[in-house]
Amino acid sequence: MEFQELVLKAKEIETKYRQQGKQWDAAEYMQGFVGDVGDLAKLIMAKNGFRVNENVDQKLAHELADCLWSIIIIADKLQIDLEKAFLSTMQELRARLDK
């Protein structure tokens, strides 16, 4: 699946949230994202044996997908071309690491 297809799927879900009355802006999505990152941190701790949790791999996959969705939607709300920004950042990092 191409990145833009992921973006379209993410925006489709965001549209459904709006249709249900959830009119969030980038700041509110960011607050939700912070909560998801906290959940992700706890699951990684469980994966590394510092917490107890069942079905950790399945929950990690879900939480990572939630985080990706949030990032895509936040970028969209801020009118940032995430694919372009990602590729540019990776190019900058590669150049820095190749020195």
C-alpha positions in Angstrom: 0.0 0.0 0.0 1.3 3.4 -0.9 1.7 6.1 1.7 -1.0 8.3 0.2 -3.5 5.4 0.4 -2.7 5.3 4.2 -3.4 9.0 4.4 -6.7 8.6 2.6 -7.8 5.8 5.0 -6.8 7.9 8.0 -8.7 10.9 6.7 -11.7 8.6 6.1 -11.8 7.6 9.7 -11.3 11.2 10.9 -14.3 12.2 8.7 -16.4 9.6 10.4 -15.4 11.0 13.8 -16.5 14.5 12.6 -19.8 13.1 11.4 -20.4 11.8 15.0 -19.8 15.3 16.3 -16.1 15.1 17.3 -14.8 18.4 15.8 -11.2 18.2 17.0 -8.4 20.4 15.9 -4.6 19.6 15.8 -4.2 20.4 19.5 -6.9 18.0 20.6 -5.5 15.3 18.3 -2.1 16.0 19.9 -3.5 15.4 23.3 -5.0 12.1 22.2 -1.6 11.2 20.6 0.2 11.9 23.9 -2.2 9.4 25.6 -1.5 6.8 22.9 2.3 7.3 23.3 1.9 6.7 27.0 0.0 3.5 26.3 2.7 2.5 23.8 5.4 3.1 26.4 3.7 0.9 28.9 3.3 -1.9 26.3 7.0 -1.6 25.4 7.8 -1.9 29.1 5.7 -5.1 29.2 7.4 -6.4 26.1 10.7 -5.9 27.9 9.5 -7.6 31.1 9.0 -4.5 33.3 5.2 -4.7 33.3 2.7 -7.5 33.0 0.2 -7.4 30.1 -1.4 -10.1 27.9 -1.3 -10.2 24.1 1.5 -7.6 24.1 2.5 -8.0 20.5 -1.1 -7.6 19.3 -1.6 -4.5 21.6 1.7 -3.0 20.4 0.6 -3.3 16.8 -2.7 -1.7 17.6 -1.1 1.2 19.5 1.5 1.8 16.9 -1.3 2.0 14.3 -3.2 4.4 16.5 0.0 6.6 16.8 0.5 6.6 13.1 -3.1 7.6 12.5 -2.7 10.5 14.9 0.4 11.7 13.3 -1.2 11.5 9.8 -4.2 13.5 11.0 -2.2 16.1 12.9 0.0 16.7 9.8 -3.2 17.0 7.7 -4.7 19.5 10.1 -1.5 21.5 10.0 -1.4 21.3 6.2 2.0 19.4 6.3 2.8 17.0 3.4 4.0 14.2 5.7 5.3 12.0 3.0 7.5 14.9 1.6 8.6 15.9 5.1 9.5 12.3 6.0 11.6 11.8 2.8 13.4 15.1 3.3 14.2 14.3 6.9 15.5 10.8 6.0 17.7 12.3 3.3 19.1 14.8 5.9 19.7 12.1 8.4 21.4 9.9 5.8 23.7 12.7 4.7 24.6 13.4 8.4 25.3 9.7 9.1 27.3 9.3 5.9 29.9 11.9 7.0 
